[in-house]
Amino acid sequence: MADLVADPISAGFGFGTEIVKAFEAAYPNPNERLAAMAKAHSEAQAAAQASDTTQATIMAAEAAQKGWFNKPHIAAAWICLGALVLDLLTSQGVWLSYALGHPFPEPPKFLTEQLGTLLEGIFGLGSLTVAHQGYKQWIASP
């Protein structure tokens, strides 16, 4: 487990090597080994396609909902965006109050860096979906 945390690429390569060695030990005949690997690959591909079908059903159900606030990730994005805009407006209001000669205390600051990071994360989930679809297409290609 420590190797996986320290170097996940080497750990993944090592795991793949162990799987190949297990197939070699279980199937000494190369033709049987290739057939077993092809069967395992086709089963994994079928599981991935079933996962795609399930995800497509879930996404269709989410898309069927009407309104901006019926989808939790969009609602969270609106909340973060609203907080950032409010923070921007209130910080400008402090400068305006000093310029007009009626200073008022500076309002509490939002954690704009954390809100910005959260907002980028929410919108960045779309890029993860695109990468996942590309990976599945790469796996499915002959």
C-alpha distance (Angstrom), angle and dihedral (degrees) to the residues before:
residue distance angle dihedral
M1 . . .
A2 3.81 . .
D3 3.81 89.5 .
L4 3.79 90.6 53.7
V5 3.79 91.5 54.2
A6 3.80 94.7 42.2
D7 3.80 97.8 44.6
P8 3.81 115.2 4.3
I9 3.82 94.3 176.8
S10 3.79 94.0 56.7
A11 3.80 90.4 42.1
G12 3.82 90.6 52.7
F13 3.78 91.2 48.0
G14 3.80 90.0 48.9
F15 3.79 90.7 49.8
G16 3.80 90.7 50.9
T17 3.80 90.2 49.3
E18 3.80 89.9 51.7
I19 3.81 90.6 52.3
V20 3.80 91.4 51.5
K21 3.80 90.6 48.6
A22 3.82 90.2 49.7
F23 3.82 89.8 52.8
E24 3.82 90.0 48.3
A25 3.80 91.0 51.0
A26 3.82 93.9 45.7
Y27 3.83 95.2 43.3
P28 3.81 112.4 33.2
N29 3.82 90.8 172.5
P30 3.86 107.3 83.4
N31 3.81 93.2 -144.8
E32 3.80 92.3 53.2
R33 3.79 89.9 45.1
L34 3.81 92.0 53.2
A35 3.80 91.0 47.3
A36 3.81 91.1 50.1
M37 3.82 91.5 47.6
A38 3.80 90.9 48.5
K39 3.80 89.9 50.2
A40 3.82 91.6 49.3
H41 3.80 89.9 47.8
S42 3.81 92.9 50.1
E43 3.82 90.9 48.2
A44 3.81 90.6 50.4
Q45 3.78 90.0 48.1
A46 3.83 90.9 50.0
A47 3.81 89.6 50.5
A48 3.81 90.5 50.4
Q49 3.80 91.0 49.9
A50 3.80 90.6 49.2
S51 3.80 88.1 50.9
D52 3.81 89.1 50.8
T53 3.79 91.0 51.4
T54 3.79 91.5 49.8
Q55 3.80 91.8 47.3
A56 3.81 91.3 47.8
T57 3.82 89.3 52.8
I58 3.80 90.9 50.4
M59 3.80 92.3 46.9
A60 3.81 91.2 48.6
A61 3.81 89.9 52.4
E62 3.81 90.7 49.5
A63 3.79 91.9 47.0
A64 3.81 90.7 51.1
Q65 3.79 90.3 62.2
K66 3.78 111.9 96.9
G67 3.77 125.3 -139.6
W68 3.77 136.0 46.5
F69 3.77 95.9 -100.1
N70 3.80 98.6 49.3
K71 3.78 91.6 81.4
P72 3.81 112.3 70.6
H73 3.80 97.7 -147.5
I74 3.80 91.9 51.5
A75 3.80 90.7 47.1
A76 3.82 89.9 51.4
A77 3.79 90.5 48.5
W78 3.82 91.0 51.4
I79 3.81 91.1 49.7
C80 3.82 91.8 51.0
L81 3.77 92.3 45.0
G82 3.81 91.4 48.1
A83 3.80 91.1 50.6
L84 3.81 91.6 50.1
V85 3.82 92.2 48.9
L86 3.82 91.7 46.8
D87 3.79 90.1 50.1
L88 3.79 90.9 49.9
L89 3.81 92.8 48.6
T90 3.80 95.4 46.5
S91 3.79 92.7 48.3
Q92 3.81 89.4 52.7
G93 3.81 89.9 46.6
V94 3.81 90.2 59.4
W95 3.79 91.2 55.3
L96 3.80 90.6 46.6
S97 3.80 91.7 51.2
Y98 3.81 90.9 52.2
A99 3.81 90.3 47.8
L100 3.81 91.3 51.9
G101 3.80 91.5 48.3
H102 3.80 96.7 -113.8
P103 3.78 104.1 100.6
F104 3.74 117.9 -170.6
P105 3.77 125.4 -168.8
E106 3.73 116.4 -82.1
P107 3.81 110.4 -99.7
P108 3.78 119.5 -122.3
K109 3.77 113.5 -80.1
F110 3.75 123.3 -120.1
L111 3.75 116.8 -133.2
T112 3.78 91.6 -101.1
E113 3.78 94.7 174.5
Q114 3.78 92.1 53.2
L115 3.82 92.8 43.1
G116 3.80 90.2 49.5
T117 3.78 91.0 49.9
L118 3.80 90.9 48.8
L119 3.80 91.3 48.5
E120 3.81 91.1 49.9
G121 3.79 88.9 48.7
I122 3.78 92.8 51.6
F123 3.79 92.6 49.8
G124 3.82 90.8 38.9
L125 3.79 91.3 63.3
G126 3.78 86.8 78.3
S127 3.80 90.2 62.4
L128 3.81 89.7 52.3
T129 3.80 89.3 54.5
V130 3.81 90.8 51.3
A131 3.82 91.3 48.7
H132 3.81 91.0 48.4
Q133 3.81 92.1 51.2
G134 3.81 90.6 49.3
Y135 3.80 91.1 49.4
K136 3.82 91.7 51.0
Q137 3.79 91.0 49.3
W138 3.79 89.7 49.6
I139 3.81 91.0 51.0
A140 3.81 91.9 46.5
S141 3.81 94.1 50.4
P142 3.80 115.4 100.6
